[in-house]
Amino acid sequence: MSSHNESILREPLITGKNITYAKVTDDILLPVENKPNKAWWIGFTVAVLGAMLWVVSVGYTFWTGIGAWGLNKTVGWAWDITDFVWWVGIGHAGTLISAVLLLFRQNWRNSINRSAEAMTIFAVICAATYVVAHMGRPWLAYWIFPLPNQFGSLWVNFNSPLVWDAFAISTYFTVSLVFWYCGLLPDIASVRDRATGLKQKIYGVLSFGWNGSVKTWQRFEIVSLILAGISTPLVLSVHTIVSMDFATSVIPGWHTTIFPPYFVAGAIFSGFAMVQTLLLILRKVMNFEDYITMFHIESMNKIIMTTGSIVGIAYLTELFVAWYSGSEYEMYAFANRVAGPYAWAYWAMMTCNVISPQLFWFKKIRTSIPISWILSIVVNIGMWFERFVIIVTSLHRDYLPSSWAMFYPTWTDVGIFVGSIGLFFTLFLLFLRFLPGIAIAEVKLLLKSASLQQKTKLAQEGAFPAEQVQHFANSLDKYDTVTQEDINALKQK
């Protein structure tokens, strides 16, 4: 076997026939260069209506005050912080796919990293809107950062995890944005070179003078590795700091050291679920089946299953630690979660986050596109309930029974949350309209090594042992874009 050929035991990352470098560019730029199809317009219309609901709900909150929400004297945090943590968690998968998988040389990231990175940026934007909205006086939002002395002696409390939040999330957003945009440069240049008129000028400015020279590509590779190195600690640090909003308090149910790893695992869990939700739609609507294959879908399902198991262990550990602590307040906090007024939310969380991912142990389920899509949505519903359970059930019954209260969301709470989802999809659909949803340059790197047609060609030339070719042929059964004719072609010499 030739040493420079990728092993045929590895499943293909690109399928389809007669795939050339030109065809890769044509296929991926088709949605950018042509008018959007009917499915895009339907999705965009619904998303814009949701974004308008968000504008109305946030505007009403700013005009009326935080009293427009369902908060009360006992439950001072509820849907606002629940949604904030949920959106920050969703934003984690993009950096993990971009940075960590790049450093580990996982080539299957090449087809999914662009959309995952965009998802990260839009999710963090949605999370940031909650930070500003829940302040009560949003016009003073900039006070969360250290201010010049001209503002007086008032200074931020650097011991507060809420201040750490501001630094962590702004850093995460900045690095993710730079990483995403640097990766886009060669693809924006491709659009520029194929465009005419005003469109060419706009993409020319956005491409920052990319000329495709060897030196440019060398610098591109170096910058990508540097940014990946900077981003990797952020995958762990950002949600760790978010968890400290709760873990550094003394409230039973929050004051626990398991929160940082537990929150990080949950963030990766929910982030990959959202990536799966978006990519399965993108794959179908944009006709990217040859580039986002069953291998990508199955790999993400395996990560969802693994992180879901870690989250399940964290739930059980929380219950054990509460019992083992001997603290009656800690024990009551968890007993209240399991069997109190919000028990329905707790068991919805357990069902969605612990039980449903275990279905991915079965190959037929994790290679089924409809079931994978449904379960990815179920997981994110469960992760929303997790944050709701942690926040509301720990607050609504405190040390003084006369202060016990229930939280009931108002139309404004619901409107801001549903509207933030509309805002997210509006931004994502605009991204797909004007920028490539798949990294063209990175997919082309795989064409001569990890594509089905290249492996078929080498197999026909006798470059691999017969038993390895047979194993490879058997692995293709799960691919919805591979026909029996393609499998038979492997055996022809």
HUFEN-V410197 format. One record per residue. RES is the residue in one small letter. D_LAST is the distance of its C-alpha to the last C-alpha in whole Angstrom. Layout:
res;d_last
RES;D_LAST
RES;D_LAST
//
This chain:
res;d_last
m;16
s;17
s;21
h;21
n;18
e;19
s;18
i;16
l;19
r;21
e;21
p;20
l;23
i;22
t;20
g;20
k;18
n;18
i;21
t;22
y;25
a;28
k;26
v;27
t;31
d;31
d;30
i;32
l;35
l;35
p;38
v;40
e;40
n;41
k;43
p;43
n;42
k;44
a;43
w;44
w;47
i;48
g;47
f;49
t;52
v;52
a;52
v;55
l;57
g;56
a;57
m;60
l;61
w;61
v;63
v;66
s;66
v;66
g;68
y;71
t;70
f;71
w;74
t;75
g;74
i;72
g;75
a;73
w;70
g;71
l;72
n;75
k;77
t;75
v;72
g;71
w;68
a;66
w;63
d;63
i;62
t;60
d;58
f;58
v;56
w;54
w;53
v;53
g;50
i;48
g;48
h;47
a;43
g;42
t;44
l;42
i;38
s;39
a;41
v;40
l;36
l;36
l;38
f;36
r;32
q;31
n;29
w;29
r;32
n;31
s;31
i;34
n;36
r;38
s;39
a;40
e;42
a;44
m;45
t;46
i;49
f;50
a;50
v;53
i;54
c;55
a;56
a;59
t;60
y;62
v;63
v;65
a;66
h;67
m;70
g;72
r;73
p;70
w;72
l;72
a;69
y;69
w;71
i;68
f;68
p;70
l;73
p;75
n;78
q;80
f;79
g;81
s;81
l;79
w;75
v;72
n;72
f;69
n;70
s;69
p;65
l;65
v;66
w;63
d;61
a;62
f;60
a;57
i;56
s;57
t;55
y;52
f;52
t;53
v;50
s;48
l;49
v;48
f;45
w;43
y;45
c;43
g;40
l;41
l;42
p;38
d;38
i;41
a;41
s;38
v;40
r;42
d;40
r;39
a;43
t;46
g;50
l;51
k;48
q;47
k;50
i;50
y;46
g;47
v;50
l;48
s;45
f;48
g;47
w;43
n;42
g;38
s;39
v;38
k;41
t;41
w;38
q;39
r;42
f;41
e;39
i;42
v;44
s;41
l;41
i;45
l;45
a;43
g;45
i;48
s;47
t;46
p;49
l;50
v;48
l;50
s;53
v;54
h;54
t;56
i;58
v;58
s;59
m;62
d;63
f;64
a;64
t;66
s;69
v;71
i;70
p;69
g;66
w;65
h;66
t;63
t;61
i;58
f;58
p;56
p;53
y;53
f;53
v;50
a;48
g;49
a;49
i;45
f;45
s;46
g;45
f;41
a;42
m;43
v;40
q;38
t;41
l;40
l;37
l;36
i;38
l;37
r;33
k;34
v;37
m;35
n;32
f;30
e;28
d;25
y;27
i;29
t;26
m;27
f;27
h;30
i;32
e;31
s;32
m;35
n;36
k;36
i;38
i;40
m;40
t;41
t;44
g;45
s;46
i;47
v;50
g;50
i;51
a;54
y;55
l;56
t;57
e;60
l;61
f;62
v;63
a;66
w;67
y;67
s;69
g;72
s;73
e;74
y;73
e;70
m;69
y;71
a;69
f;66
a;67
n;68
r;65
v;64
a;66
g;68
p;69
y;65
a;64
w;61
a;60
y;59
w;58
a;56
m;54
m;53
t;52
c;50
n;49
v;49
i;48
s;45
p;43
q;42
l;41
f;38
w;37
f;35
k;32
k;32
i;35
r;34
t;31
s;33
i;34
p;37
i;38
s;37
w;39
i;42
l;42
s;42
i;45
v;47
v;47
n;48
i;51
g;52
m;52
w;54
f;56
e;56
r;58
f;60
v;61
i;61
i;64
v;66
t;66
s;67
l;70
h;71
r;73
d;75
y;78
l;81
p;80
s;82
s;80
w;77
a;75
m;72
f;70
y;69
p;67
t;69
w;67
t;67
d;65
v;62
g;62
i;62
f;59
v;57
g;58
s;56
i;53
g;53
l;54
f;51
f;49
t;50
l;50
f;46
l;45
l;47
f;45
l;42
r;43
f;44
l;42
p;38
g;37
i;34
a;34
i;32
a;32
e;31
v;28
k;27
l;26
l;24
l;22
k;20
s;20
a;20
s;19
l;16
q;14
q;14
k;13
t;10
k;9
l;10
a;8
q;5
e;6
g;7
a;11
f;12
p;13
a;11
e;15
q;15
v;12
q;14
h;17
f;16
a;15
n;18
s;20
l;19
d;21
k;24
y;23
d;25
t;23
v;19
t;19
q;17
e;14
d;14
i;13
n;11
a;9
l;8
k;6
q;4
k;0
//
